[in-house]
Amino acid sequence: MKTQVNTDKNIAGHEALVAQVEATVTKSLSHFSVHITRVEVHLSDEDGDKHGQNDKRCVMEARLEGRQPTAVTCEAATLAQAVAGAADKLKSSLGSTLERLHEHR
């Protein structure tokens, strides 16, 4: 499972941030890693230099073998919270998708 991290112009995509995001994704989605070819993470700060509530956004997209990508979004006060929230949503969504596929076989 490969993880690709993208940031907007308001967020510095330094190595520590990328490592933190990759660790969160790996921990949350390790159960499904056999089925996932790639996870794309898009981080953005909706308010830029201004401070606002829940202005950090994480869009996370998982590409499953032979399936359309599954994407989720989470907005939170910090990037870490947004990434963790998106990872939890994606874990739940992938669990449901793979469970349905398994039932049909």
Backbone as CSV, one residue per row, in Angstrom:
resi,resn,N_x,N_y,N_z,CA_x,CA_y,CA_z,C_x,C_y,C_z
1,MET,0.853,-1.169,0.000,0.000,0.000,0.000,0.902,1.236,0.000
2,LYS,0.742,2.031,-1.027,1.521,3.249,-1.157,0.667,4.425,-0.688
3,THR,1.288,5.372,0.024,0.589,6.561,0.488,1.210,7.784,-0.156
4,GLN,0.367,8.614,-0.751,0.821,9.858,-1.383,0.162,11.017,-0.648
5,VAL,0.986,11.965,-0.176,0.479,13.106,0.586,0.640,14.380,-0.242
6,ASN,-0.452,15.121,-0.404,-0.459,16.385,-1.135,-0.939,17.480,-0.192
7,THR,-0.343,18.679,-0.314,-0.762,19.802,0.512,-1.074,21.003,-0.379
8,ASP,-1.883,21.912,0.155,-2.153,23.143,-0.597,-1.074,24.168,-0.270
9,LYS,-1.212,25.362,-0.819,-0.195,26.394,-0.651,-0.098,26.917,0.783
10,ASN,-1.086,26.646,1.621,-1.098,27.137,2.998,-0.471,26.166,4.000
11,ILE,-0.116,24.973,3.543,0.438,23.958,4.436,1.793,23.518,3.897
12,ALA,2.800,23.589,4.760,4.146,23.146,4.374,4.189,21.622,4.446
13,GLY,4.510,20.998,3.336,4.531,19.533,3.278,5.880,18.976,3.665
14,HIS,6.332,19.274,4.883,7.646,18.818,5.329,7.638,17.325,5.656
15,GLU,8.827,16.757,5.773,8.980,15.311,5.969,8.290,14.812,7.230
16,ALA,8.326,15.594,8.309,7.694,15.162,9.557,6.187,15.022,9.380
17,LEU,5.578,15.957,8.669,4.137,15.885,8.415,3.805,14.661,7.576
18,VAL,4.569,14.440,6.519,4.340,13.282,5.646,4.485,11.988,6.437
19,ALA,5.507,11.898,7.283,5.721,10.692,8.099,4.565,10.467,9.060
20,GLN,4.063,11.544,9.663,2.942,11.433,10.592,1.682,10.951,9.869
21,VAL,1.414,11.517,8.703,0.241,11.117,7.930,0.362,9.660,7.504
22,GLU,1.521,9.269,6.998,1.734,7.886,6.572,1.552,6.915,7.732
23,ALA,2.043,7.280,8.917,1.888,6.411,10.090,0.422,6.251,10.469
24,THR,-0.332,7.336,10.428,-1.759,7.278,10.755,-2.511,6.411,9.754
25,VAL,-2.221,6.599,8.469,-2.879,5.818,7.418,-2.532,4.337,7.565
26,THR,-1.262,4.044,7.751,-0.827,2.645,7.883,-1.479,1.975,9.085
27,LYS,-1.512,2.674,10.212,-2.102,2.110,11.427,-3.599,1.848,11.241
28,SER,-4.301,2.813,10.673,-5.756,2.685,10.530,-6.176,1.669,9.474
29,LEU,-5.418,1.604,8.380,-5.851,0.784,7.244,-5.034,-0.495,7.055
30,SER,-4.188,-0.844,8.012,-3.327,-2.022,7.856,-4.127,-3.302,7.619
31,HIS,-5.308,-3.378,8.195,-6.160,-4.562,8.038,-6.570,-4.779,6.570
32,PHE,-6.644,-3.678,5.825,-7.086,-3.737,4.433,-5.937,-3.599,3.438
33,SER,-4.701,-3.553,3.908,-3.558,-3.239,3.041,-3.405,-4.202,1.867
34,VAL,-3.869,-5.418,2.004,-3.782,-6.391,0.911,-4.648,-5.962,-0.270
35,HIS,-5.756,-5.281,0.019,-6.705,-4.880,-1.018,-6.450,-3.482,-1.575
36,ILE,-5.662,-2.673,-0.863,-5.442,-1.272,-1.256,-4.155,-1.155,-2.058
37,THR,-4.249,-0.527,-3.228,-3.037,-0.286,-4.011,-2.404,1.050,-3.648
38,ARG,-3.232,2.059,-3.396,-2.697,3.388,-3.079,-3.708,4.182,-2.264
39,VAL,-3.183,5.026,-1.379,-4.001,5.971,-0.628,-3.464,7.362,-0.930
40,GLU,-4.336,8.253,-1.381,-3.963,9.641,-1.628,-4.574,10.503,-0.532
41,VAL,-3.745,11.363,0.049,-4.175,12.250,1.114,-3.973,13.688,0.646
42,HIS,-5.027,14.476,0.701,-4.968,15.880,0.298,-5.272,16.732,1.526
43,LEU,-4.292,17.529,1.945,-4.442,18.373,3.129,-4.580,19.824,2.702
44,SER,-5.514,20.534,3.325,-5.680,21.947,3.005,-6.104,22.726,4.238
45,ASP,-5.768,24.008,4.203,-6.171,24.951,5.240,-7.148,25.905,4.568
46,GLU,-8.407,25.755,4.862,-9.457,26.485,4.167,-9.405,27.994,4.400
47,ASP,-8.912,28.420,5.566,-8.882,29.842,5.886,-7.524,30.492,5.650
48,GLY,-6.529,29.722,5.262,-5.209,30.282,5.020,-4.614,30.885,6.266
49,ASP,-4.250,32.159,6.210,-3.606,32.837,7.338,-4.573,33.162,8.474
50,LYS,-5.857,33.183,8.190,-6.844,33.470,9.224,-7.062,32.227,10.078
51,HIS,-7.468,32.450,11.301,-7.751,31.326,12.193,-9.261,31.139,12.285
52,GLY,-9.678,29.916,12.154,-11.100,29.615,12.250,-11.296,28.213,12.803
53,GLN,-12.490,27.939,13.226,-12.802,26.616,13.739,-12.912,25.636,12.589
54,ASN,-12.358,24.458,12.784,-12.448,23.377,11.806,-12.079,23.838,10.392
55,ASP,-10.962,24.548,10.282,-10.546,25.049,8.974,-9.509,24.162,8.294
56,LYS,-9.099,23.075,8.957,-8.167,22.121,8.353,-8.987,20.993,7.730
57,ARG,-8.678,20.680,6.472,-9.446,19.658,5.760,-8.506,18.552,5.281
58,CYS,-8.974,17.321,5.419,-8.261,16.165,4.898,-9.218,15.378,4.016
59,VAL,-8.836,15.229,2.757,-9.570,14.366,1.838,-8.683,13.154,1.627
60,MET,-9.223,11.984,1.880,-8.451,10.753,1.783,-9.154,9.821,0.796
61,GLU,-8.377,9.313,-0.147,-8.932,8.461,-1.195,-8.142,7.164,-1.258
62,ALA,-8.838,6.045,-1.160,-8.197,4.729,-1.256,-8.569,4.087,-2.574
63,ARG,-7.584,3.531,-3.215,-7.817,2.825,-4.470,-7.698,1.323,-4.201
64,LEU,-8.826,0.654,-4.372,-8.880,-0.791,-4.176,-8.656,-1.498,-5.504
65,GLU,-8.084,-2.687,-5.435,-7.858,-3.483,-6.643,-9.175,-3.719,-7.372
66,GLY,-9.237,-3.328,-8.636,-10.401,-3.614,-9.469,-11.678,-2.888,-9.090
67,ARG,-11.598,-1.860,-8.282,-12.786,-1.119,-7.833,-12.572,0.370,-8.052
68,GLN,-13.661,1.121,-8.041,-13.576,2.570,-8.092,-12.988,3.080,-6.768
69,PRO,-12.289,4.215,-6.796,-11.718,4.760,-5.551,-12.815,5.114,-4.545
70,THR,-12.469,5.018,-3.281,-13.352,5.410,-2.193,-12.742,6.640,-1.540
71,ALA,-13.517,7.720,-1.412,-12.991,8.966,-0.850,-13.852,9.437,0.315
72,VAL,-13.186,10.036,1.312,-13.861,10.612,2.468,-13.224,11.966,2.769
73,THR,-13.950,12.790,3.507,-13.462,14.115,3.897,-13.704,14.326,5.376
74,CYS,-12.746,14.980,6.024,-12.917,15.342,7.430,-12.351,16.743,7.644
75,GLU,-13.107,17.572,8.333,-12.654,18.913,8.702,-12.517,18.970,10.211
76,ALA,-11.414,19.577,10.673,-11.152,19.639,12.107,-10.321,20.874,12.424
77,ALA,-10.056,21.079,13.710,-9.291,22.239,14.154,-7.803,22.104,13.857
78,THR,-7.290,20.867,13.829,-5.875,20.640,13.542,-5.732,19.627,12.409
79,LEU,-4.568,19.633,11.773,-4.314,18.662,10.709,-4.333,17.238,11.249
80,ALA,-3.749,17.031,12.419,-3.710,15.686,13.005,-5.121,15.151,13.233
81,GLN,-6.004,16.003,13.737,-7.390,15.582,13.968,-8.099,15.304,12.653
82,ALA,-7.843,16.126,11.647,-8.476,15.924,10.339,-8.010,14.620,9.705
83,VAL,-6.711,14.333,9.795,-6.167,13.096,9.227,-6.727,11.887,9.968
84,ALA,-6.732,11.941,11.294,-7.247,10.818,12.079,-8.737,10.589,11.795
85,GLY,-9.502,11.662,11.693,-10.927,11.537,11.404,-11.181,10.950,10.029
86,ALA,-10.418,11.411,9.033,-10.572,10.876,7.679,-10.159,9.409,7.629
87,ALA,-9.103,9.060,8.339,-8.649,7.665,8.362,-9.713,6.761,8.982
88,ASP,-10.351,7.223,10.057,-11.426,6.440,10.688,-12.617,6.273,9.747
89,LYS,-12.985,7.362,9.057,-14.093,7.282,8.102,-13.762,6.323,6.954
90,LEU,-12.532,6.402,6.460,-12.136,5.542,5.355,-12.092,4.080,5.789
91,LYS,-11.614,3.837,6.994,-11.579,2.467,7.532,-12.996,1.893,7.584
92,SER,-13.935,2.681,8.053,-15.325,2.238,8.138,-15.911,1.989,6.751
93,SER,-15.658,2.901,5.838,-16.185,2.770,4.479,-15.603,1.554,3.764
94,LEU,-14.296,1.361,3.889,-13.667,0.203,3.247,-14.147,-1.107,3.871
95,GLY,-14.344,-1.093,5.184,-14.858,-2.284,5.853,-16.217,-2.682,5.299
96,SER,-17.089,-1.703,5.113,-18.418,-1.968,4.560,-18.336,-2.468,3.123
97,THR,-17.503,-1.805,2.323,-17.356,-2.184,0.913,-16.820,-3.600,0.774
98,LEU,-15.774,-3.907,1.492,-15.165,-5.234,1.377,-16.064,-6.318,1.965
99,GLU,-16.825,-5.969,2.978,-17.777,-6.928,3.555,-18.860,-7.276,2.528
100,ARG,-19.371,-6.261,1.827,-20.391,-6.508,0.805,-19.818,-7.364,-0.328
101,LEU,-18.585,-7.069,-0.729,-17.960,-7.870,-1.789,-17.797,-9.317,-1.351
102,HIS,-17.420,-9.520,-0.128,-17.222,-10.879,0.393,-18.541,-11.636,0.466
103,GLU,-19.626,-10.942,0.813,-20.945,-11.584,0.898,-21.443,-12.015,-0.469
104,HIS,-21.105,-11.265,-1.531,-21.564,-11.600,-2.867,-20.827,-12.792,-3.459
105,ARG,-19.690,-13.106,-2.930,-18.913,-14.247,-3.455,-19.335,-15.490,-2.827
